[in-house]
Every structure is written in structure tokens, then in C-alpha cells.
Amino acid sequence: LIGLFPRSITGTLSNDRQDYPWGDELKMNVLDISLPGSIPTPFQEAALFHEDTKTLIVCDSVISVRDTPPAVVAAEPRGLLSIAGKLPKDLTEEESASVDKMAINTPQNRNLGWKKTALLALFLSPSAVSKDLGEYLEKGFVWSEGWQETFKAVSSQKVVVSPLVSELVFKPQREKVKEWAARVAQWPMRRIIGAHFSIAQANSKDFLRAFSFLDNVAQPSIPGTKKDDFEVLSFISKAAFGDKGQ
């Protein structure tokens, strides 16, 4: 991946796998697009395929989100526990059920913190999080009911396109992305390894299904999520790309 909105570009990827030391072992297909805007922004994503193990390796194009945090995250759980919450003393019992509280280090609380952290990373500001800045400064993240359903929608799919990527990268160049995904899906994959989140036991149909939102970009990119979950990302996309980002 050559990053999104980079200050400078250190290089670009070619589609000739013989340019790389792994060329004899891995097949390669590079997505090379330019995002619209007042200053066009280049973006690249590489898909690599290891034929012997039927493994697809990607950077940001798809992710697999599981119910439990990766072991490396659980080994240092303070970040998860802080998102699982800190309970302000001035809240009622009813209010405290939805407000972050500094949780005791238990598997249940680590999982709770993981799910909320994943939603914040994917959506920046999912619909279940209060948008009141004053409330956030006083109490931390305040969650309403419904976030569990959003996480379930994300984690129930074998692989999905991260909302950040779908809204800010793929939708503005949907036709080129669809063509690239179709080329990658020709490989007989059985497993997908992304740079983020978990490894997925998934095939070419699962991979293509993650991109099906490009056929109807007015709908949420992940089935079962709410349009309101994408509100902040849609605002950023429209500010950056205008109508071309929608």
C-alpha cells in the first residue's frame, strides 16, 4: 500500500512480479488508482497469491474481524480495558450501563473493549457513539444500544472491506476496483491474510462478496450495518471528493 493522502511518495509498485525477490513464489496483482479531488491522490494495493498453500495476502483491501481480540492485543490489555470503560461517579445506574468504565481485567471485559475498539477503528465514529464533544471530554466514549448489532454484522462475514477503505478509497474509483477484485478472485484461494485483524478461511466467492457494495454504493458497504454508522466517513468523503466520492 502506498498510503492515503501521503505527504510524499517513496515509490510505486509494478505489476511485474519478476521485479521482486519473491517473484518465483508469489503471483501478484496491483491495484493502481488515483483518487479524485483538487489534488489527485495516488493509491496502490497489492494482492499476492501463494499457490502451494492457496493463500491470498493483502494489505488493506479486505479484513476479517473476529469476536475475540488477537493474542498480541490481549497480552497488554490496558487499552482494551480503558475502552471497555471508566465509570463516572455522577452517573445513574441506567446511564452507567452505556458509558465506558475502567473495567476489571477479565476475558469478558477484554472482549467488550475489543469489539468497541474495532468499531472505532473501522468507522471512526459509529452511530452508537455520542457525538457530543462536551460529553466525551467529561465522560469518555458514551455508547447507546445498538453497537452490538453493528459489531455482529461486521464479524459475521468471512471478510469485509473496512468502512474507511470502502468510503474513502474504493467508492470514488468503483469500476477500477471491481475490475481488480475480479482479477484477484480468479486465484483459487482458500485462506486470506490481511495486514490487519485476523486470518480468514475464505475463498474467491467470499472475497468477491466483500466488494458487492460497489454495485449499489447508496447502501452500507457491510450488510447489516446502518447508514448512520457511515455518517462521519461519508462527510469526509464528500469534503475530499465531492459527488465523485458518493
Beta strands, then each sheet from edge to edge (+ up, - down):
strand 1: 26-35
strand 2: 41-50
strand 3: 55-58
strand 4: 191-193
sheet 1: 1+ 2- 3+ 4+
end
